């Protein structure tokens, strides 16, 4: 299974039998069998009929559409979701259980801190000239992990504070890994203002999309989370699922710039924003699929395991049915 990335103007999609045909400049450029497709990502102007969207959804193929200035707008079409309503009942019940939420959140935060530590340790081995800056970041992360090992799980507010404080030290070390010409001095977004933040934001967006699809496929509501709690328009459970995986995106982005597959000349300034040019997007999407494939499978396994656990929790909490005999 693979993802089809479309980043060429005047592209048109048609369904021909059980294959997706791609046309550009009125010429047929190729086909992709539907059974090989997992998702379609549209970055530029793509024309297709609404019936094709329905057929893609029926086939379980998700569609992610970028639009607007600097690709700031998103539209998502999902395939069929799981039909077990007990999973969502369990999900809702656990959202009102503070003990469950604290335990779940601690696992996520500890997983994220562990992977951040691992990234900085690998970076220190590759860049001994930056060992001092990287060791400070590792120390901040080690202290944060120690605070999450209390016998009684921390409150959600405390965990968020620990994670936020650790992020300061982590990104201070992480920025040292990039060339000065990239002007990467820390995390910024909406819009990202330097090449590294552009790559990070796009990677996090695509990862979040994979988590949303994993939720729907497992029969869960991506809106109802536990660490990221309810917020209008936010898919909180998807945000929960990707939290421990963000450092993997960080490492992948660092590798792209370290190996110069992405360079400063792949980006352009647009007022206060920075955007990734077409040549850079070709590099990004070509390498993203290889990176995300194993993590896509991981997200789906975690979502399925969570869904089964939530369904079991719902069944255990359900009141005994009354005898309906007269």
N, C-alpha and C positions, 0 to 999 in steps of 0.2 A: 504494500500500500504506500502511496506517495502523495505529495501535495503539488498541485499545479500552480505556479506563480506566473501571473500575467502582468507585464509592465511595458506594454507597447500600445501606443495610441491607435485608434481605429481598428481595434481587434473585435472580432465578432465570434460568438460561440453558437454552435448548432448541435443538435443531437442527431446523429446518423446511426440508426440501429441502436446498438448498445455501446456506442463510442461517442466521445465528445470531440467534435471537429472544431479546429481553430482556423479562422480566416483572418488575414491581414492584408490590407490594400486590395480587397476583393479576390485574393488568391488563397486557396486552401493550403495551409502550412503544415498540417499534420493532424493526427487523431490520438486520443488517449482512451483506451477501454475503460468503461465505468468501473469495472470490478477491480481495477488497479488504483483507482482514485480514493483518497481519504478526504481531501479537501481541495478547494480552489481559493486562491488569494488573488484579488484584483487590485492592482496598484494604480492603473491608469484607466482611461476611458474605454470601457468594454461594453459592447452591445449584445444583448440576449433577450429572448422572450421570457415573459413571466412564467409560462408553462415549463420552460427549461429549469427555472429555479425550483418549481414544485417537483419535477422529476429528479433533480439532484437530491433534494431533501428526502424524497421517497426512497432513494437508493442509499440513504445514510451518509451522503457527501455534504460536508459543511461548506459554507461560502463566507469568506471574510472580505469586505469591500472597504478600501480606504478612499476617502474623498475629502474635498475642501482644501483650503490653502495649507501647504506643507503636510498634507495627508492627516489633518487634525480630526477628521470625522470618521466614524466607523459605522458599518452596518453588518449584521451577522445573520445568516440563515442557518438554522440547525437542521440536522437530520432527525429521524424519529427518536424519541426518548424511551426509556424503560417504562413499562406499564405497571410496576408494583407500587401502588399507593401507600403500602405499609412503610416503605422506605421514607417517604416524605413525612408521614405521621411521626415516625421515630425521630426524624431530623428536627421537626418542630418541637417535640417534647424535650429533646436534649438541649435545644436553644434556651429553654427556661431552667436548665439545671446548671447552677453556677459551678458545682464541683466538676461536672463534665467539661464545661468550657475552660476552666483553669487547667485541667489535665491536658486537654487537647492543645491549648495554646502553649503550654510549657514544652511539649514535644516539638512543636513547630519552631519555637524560638531557639531551643537548644540545637535543633538540626541546622538552622540557618547559621548560628554562631560557629558550629563545628565546621561547616563548609567554608565559612569565611576564614577561619584559622588555617584550614588546609590550603586555601588559595595563597595566603600570605606566606606560609611556610614554603610552598613550591616556588613562589616568586623570590624568596630570600635565597633559595638554592641556585636559582638562575641569575640573580642579580646581587652578588655579594657586595657591590658598591653601594647598595641601598639598604643594607642589613639593619642599620640603626633606625631608619624611618620605619621599616617593616616590622622590626621587633617591638616598637612602641605600639603599633596596631595590634600585634599579636598579644601583647600584655593587656591591652584594653579588652580584647575579646575573651581572654582567659579569665579576667576578673568578672566579666559579665556572665560567663558560663558558671562560675563559682556561685554567683548570686542566685542562679536558677536551680541549684541543687539542694535547696532547703527541703527538709522532710515534708513540710506542709507547702503545697503549691502556692506560688505568689498570686496575688490578685491580678486581673487583666491589666489594670492601670499600672501596677508595679512592673509587670512584664514589658509593657510598652515603653516605660521609662528606661528599663535596662537595655532593651533593644535600641532605643534611640541614642542613648549614651554610647553604646558600643559602635553604632553606625558612624558617629563622629570620628572616633579613632580609626575605624576601618577605612573610611573613605580618605582620611588624611594620608594613610599609608598607600592606598590604592592609587591615588592621583600621582604619587611619585613614580609609578611604573610607566608613565606616558611621556612622550617627548614634549618639550616646552612649546613647540610650534602648534600643538593641538589645543593649547589654552584650556586645559582641563584642570580646574582648581577645586572641584567639588560637584556634588549632585545638583542639577537644576533641570527643570522640565516646564512644559506648558508656556512657551515653547522651549525646547532645549537650545542652549546657546553656544555649544561647541561640538565638534565631531564625536567625541566619546559619549557625551550625553545623548546625542542623536541615536547612536548605535545601541546604547543601553535602553533608551525608551522604546525603540522599535522592537528590540529583543524581548523586553518585558511585556509589550503589547501582544506579540505573537504567542508568548508563553501563557499569558492570561487567557487568550482565546482557546488554547489547547485545554486549559483547566475547565473553562466553561463547557466545552464539548464533552469532557470527561464526566462532568457533573450530570449533564442531560443524559448521556449514555448509560449512566449508572442509576438513573431514576431519582436524582437529587435536584433540589432547587439551588442554583448557584447564588441566589440572592441571600439565602439564610446561612450565615456563617457563625463562627464561635469566637475566634480571636478578633477578626475584623467584624464588628457587630453591625447591626442594621444601619444603613445610610442610604438615602434616596438615590436610586440609580446605580448603586454599586453592587457588583456581584461578589459579595463578601466571602462566600465559601470558596469561590475560585481564587480569590486573593489569599485565603488561608492556604490552599493547596500549593500555590507557587512560592510561598514565603521561603521554605527551605531550599528551593531550587534557584532562587535569584543569584546566589554566588556562582552557580554553574554558568549562567549567562555572563556574569562579570568576567569569569575566566576566559570564556569563548571570545568576548569582545577584546580583551587584552591580547589574546593570541592573534586575532585579526590584525591589530595595529602593530604588534611586536614583529610579526612576519611581513609587515607592510603589504598585506593583501588589501587592507584599507589604509589610505593615506590622506593627508590633509587636502590634497588636490581633488579628492573625490567629493568634497563638500563645498558649499557656497553659502555666503552670508546673505540673509534676506531681512533687512532692518535689524531687529534685535534677535532674530531667530537664525538658526543654522539648519541647512537642509542637505540631505544626501542626494547627490546627482545620479543620473541614470547609470553611469559606469560603476559607481559605488554600489548602487542597488543590485546590479547584476552579480557582483561579488557577494554581497550580503545574502541574497536569497539562495544563491547557488550553494553556499556553505551552510546556511541555516538548516536545510533539510537533513543533511548528514548529522548535524549536531542534535536536532530535536527528536529524531526518530526514537532513540532508546528512552528519552525522557518522556515522550508522548506515551509510550507503553507503560512507563512507571506511573504517570499520572492516572491512567485508566485503571491500573491494578489497585492503586491506593483508593480511588473513588469507589470502585466495586467493593473492596474490603470494608470501607467505611459504610457504604450503603447496606451491606448485609448486616453489619453490626447494629446499625440504627433500626433496621427492620426487626431484628431480634429483640432490641430494647423495647420497641413498640409492642411486640407480642407479649413480652414479660410484664409490661405495665398495664396491659389491657385488662379491664375488669372481667371477671367470669360472667359468661352469658347466662341470663336468667332462663330458667326452665319455662318454655312457652306452652307446655301442655296444660289443658284445663284442669 
